[in-house]
Amino acid sequence: MPNLHQIKSEQTRERLMDAALALMEAKGLAGLSMHEVARSAGMTTGAVQHHFPSKAALMLQIIQRLVQKIDTDDSFWPSPRWPLQRRADHFVHEAWQRLYGQPRFAVAWEAYLAVRADAAMVAHIQAERALINDKLQLRMVRSFPEWADAPDAVARFQLVLSCLRGMGVLAPFSSPAAMELQLQQLSLLLQSFSPEVTP
């Protein structure tokens, strides 16, 4: 059971992430500095850096928090009892609406790319993202049990996520109608991975 110090530390981290999200929505990544986050949360810059050593680390934690919410939210994940088309449509649209299509997703990748020359930060991001992917993959196989025994299930899953990530990065430069057409195609791709579907 967490002690009082751990509880307060987690509350502080939540407050800082909320402040960062509010700033991102108002000003974008360019307006998001550790100083601005500190000022918005009523804290010192040093206190912010104690919890998040960089903007990329802060963004990674925000994405992790979003993933944790959907990991425990059964309404996000399609029931394995549904027909395949319904499951595929549900997943791509929920993933888009609640995670990859959110403005904060593109902002997060902007932050990640800004630190790509920092080997230590890249290694940290890779390790943390691997944990996120593992959680999502476990839930994905529950929703699409026909994938469970496929030798390339991990590659299929990663391809779907890569498509969603790419769409999320390009969304600010695309129309909602274009994104919707791509989501429809992604659903068809997802359905094609099932042995129930004959190409």
C-alpha positions as CSV (number, residue, x, y, z in Angstrom):
1,M,0.0,0.0,0.0
2,P,1.4,3.4,-1.0
3,N,2.6,5.7,1.9
4,L,1.6,9.3,2.3
5,H,4.7,10.6,0.5
6,Q,4.0,8.4,-2.6
7,I,0.3,9.5,-2.7
8,K,1.3,13.2,-2.6
9,S,4.0,12.6,-5.2
10,E,1.4,10.9,-7.5
11,Q,-1.1,13.8,-6.9
12,T,1.6,16.3,-7.8
13,R,2.4,14.4,-11.0
14,E,-1.2,14.3,-12.0
15,R,-1.5,18.1,-11.3
16,L,1.5,18.7,-13.5
17,M,0.1,16.5,-16.4
18,D,-3.2,18.3,-16.2
19,A,-1.5,21.7,-16.4
20,A,0.6,20.5,-19.3
21,L,-2.5,19.2,-21.2
22,A,-4.3,22.5,-20.6
23,L,-1.3,24.5,-22.0
24,M,-1.0,22.2,-25.0
25,E,-4.6,22.6,-25.9
26,A,-4.2,26.4,-25.5
27,K,-0.8,27.0,-27.1
28,G,0.5,23.7,-28.7
29,L,3.9,22.2,-28.0
30,A,5.7,25.5,-28.7
31,G,3.9,27.1,-25.7
32,L,4.7,24.1,-23.5
33,S,7.9,24.7,-21.5
34,M,8.8,23.3,-18.1
35,H,8.6,26.9,-16.7
36,E,5.1,27.4,-18.1
37,V,3.9,24.1,-16.7
38,A,5.4,25.0,-13.3
39,R,3.8,28.5,-13.4
40,S,0.4,27.0,-14.4
41,A,0.5,24.4,-11.6
42,G,1.8,26.9,-9.0
43,M,5.1,25.2,-8.6
44,T,8.8,25.9,-9.2
45,T,10.5,24.7,-12.4
46,G,12.9,22.6,-10.3
47,A,9.9,20.8,-8.7
48,V,8.6,20.0,-12.2
49,Q,12.0,18.7,-13.3
50,H,12.1,16.5,-10.2
51,H,9.1,14.6,-11.6
52,F,9.8,15.0,-15.3
53,P,13.4,15.6,-16.4
54,S,12.3,16.8,-19.9
55,K,9.3,17.8,-22.0
56,A,9.5,14.4,-23.8
57,A,9.4,12.6,-20.5
58,L,6.4,14.6,-19.5
59,M,4.7,13.8,-22.8
60,L,5.5,10.1,-22.5
61,Q,3.8,10.0,-19.0
62,I,0.7,11.8,-20.4
63,I,0.4,9.2,-23.2
64,Q,0.9,6.4,-20.6
65,R,-1.9,7.9,-18.5
66,L,-4.2,7.8,-21.5
67,V,-3.3,4.3,-22.3
68,Q,-3.8,3.2,-18.7
69,K,-7.3,4.7,-18.9
70,I,-8.2,2.8,-22.1
71,D,-6.6,-0.4,-20.9
72,T,-9.1,-0.5,-18.0
73,D,-12.0,0.8,-20.0
74,D,-14.0,-2.1,-21.4
75,S,-16.0,0.2,-23.6
76,F,-12.9,0.9,-25.6
77,W,-12.3,-2.7,-26.5
78,P,-14.7,-4.7,-28.8
79,S,-16.2,-7.8,-27.4
80,P,-14.8,-11.0,-29.0
81,R,-18.4,-12.2,-29.4
82,W,-19.1,-9.5,-31.9
83,P,-18.9,-10.1,-35.7
84,L,-15.4,-9.4,-37.1
85,Q,-16.4,-6.3,-39.1
86,R,-18.1,-4.7,-36.0
87,R,-15.0,-5.4,-33.9
88,A,-12.6,-4.0,-36.4
89,D,-14.8,-0.9,-37.0
90,H,-15.2,-0.3,-33.3
91,F,-11.5,-0.6,-32.5
92,V,-10.2,1.7,-35.2
93,H,-12.8,4.4,-34.5
94,E,-12.3,4.2,-30.7
95,A,-8.5,4.2,-31.0
96,W,-8.8,7.2,-33.3
97,Q,-11.3,9.2,-31.3
98,R,-9.8,8.6,-27.9
99,L,-6.1,8.4,-28.5
100,Y,-4.4,8.8,-31.9
101,G,-6.7,11.5,-33.3
102,Q,-6.4,13.7,-30.2
103,P,-4.2,16.9,-30.8
104,R,-2.1,15.9,-27.8
105,F,-0.9,12.8,-29.7
106,A,0.7,14.8,-32.5
107,V,2.2,17.1,-29.8
108,A,3.7,14.1,-28.0
109,W,5.4,12.9,-31.2
110,E,6.7,16.4,-31.8
111,A,8.3,16.2,-28.3
112,Y,9.7,12.7,-29.0
113,L,11.3,13.8,-32.3
114,A,12.8,16.8,-30.6
115,V,14.9,14.6,-28.4
116,R,15.8,11.9,-30.9
117,A,19.5,12.9,-30.7
118,D,19.5,12.2,-27.0
119,A,20.5,8.5,-26.8
120,A,19.5,8.2,-23.1
121,M,16.1,9.8,-23.6
122,V,15.5,7.7,-26.7
123,A,16.3,4.5,-24.8
124,H,14.0,5.6,-22.0
125,I,11.1,6.3,-24.4
126,Q,11.7,3.0,-26.2
127,A,11.5,1.1,-22.9
128,E,8.4,2.9,-21.7
129,R,6.7,2.6,-25.1
130,A,7.4,-1.2,-25.1
131,L,5.4,-1.5,-21.8
132,I,2.5,0.5,-23.4
133,N,2.6,-1.7,-26.5
134,D,2.6,-4.9,-24.4
135,K,-0.6,-3.8,-22.5
136,L,-2.3,-2.8,-25.7
137,Q,-1.3,-6.1,-27.4
138,L,-2.7,-8.2,-24.6
139,R,-6.1,-6.4,-24.9
140,M,-6.0,-6.6,-28.7
141,V,-5.6,-10.4,-28.6
142,R,-8.6,-10.7,-26.2
143,S,-10.7,-8.7,-28.7
144,F,-9.4,-10.6,-31.7
145,P,-8.8,-14.1,-30.4
146,E,-8.3,-15.4,-34.0
147,W,-4.9,-13.7,-33.9
148,A,-3.8,-15.6,-30.8
149,D,-2.0,-18.4,-32.6
150,A,-0.8,-16.5,-35.6
151,P,3.0,-16.4,-35.8
152,D,2.9,-12.9,-37.1
153,A,0.3,-11.5,-34.7
154,V,2.8,-9.1,-33.1
155,A,3.7,-7.7,-36.6
156,R,0.0,-7.3,-37.5
157,F,-0.7,-5.5,-34.3
158,Q,2.3,-3.2,-34.8
159,L,1.2,-2.5,-38.3
160,V,-2.2,-1.4,-37.2
161,L,-0.7,0.9,-34.5
162,S,1.8,2.3,-37.0
163,C,-1.0,3.2,-39.3
164,L,-2.9,5.0,-36.5
165,R,0.3,6.8,-35.3
166,G,1.1,8.0,-38.8
167,M,-2.5,9.2,-39.2
168,G,-2.2,11.0,-35.9
169,V,0.9,12.8,-36.9
170,L,-0.6,13.9,-40.2
171,A,-4.1,14.7,-38.9
172,P,-3.3,18.4,-38.5
173,F,-2.6,18.6,-42.2
174,S,-5.6,16.5,-43.4
175,S,-9.3,16.8,-43.5
176,P,-11.6,14.8,-41.2
177,A,-13.2,13.3,-44.3
178,A,-9.8,12.0,-45.5
179,M,-9.1,10.6,-42.1
180,E,-12.4,8.8,-42.0
181,L,-11.7,7.1,-45.4
182,Q,-8.4,5.9,-44.1
183,L,-10.0,4.6,-40.9
184,Q,-12.4,2.6,-43.1
185,Q,-9.5,1.1,-45.1
186,L,-7.7,0.3,-41.8
187,S,-10.7,-1.5,-40.6
188,L,-10.7,-3.6,-43.8
189,L,-7.0,-4.3,-43.3
190,L,-7.7,-5.4,-39.7
191,Q,-10.4,-7.7,-41.0
192,S,-8.1,-9.2,-43.6
193,F,-5.8,-10.5,-40.9
194,S,-8.5,-12.9,-39.7
195,P,-8.6,-16.5,-41.1
196,E,-12.4,-16.0,-41.4
197,V,-11.8,-13.6,-44.3
198,T,-10.7,-14.9,-47.8
199,P,-8.7,-12.3,-49.7
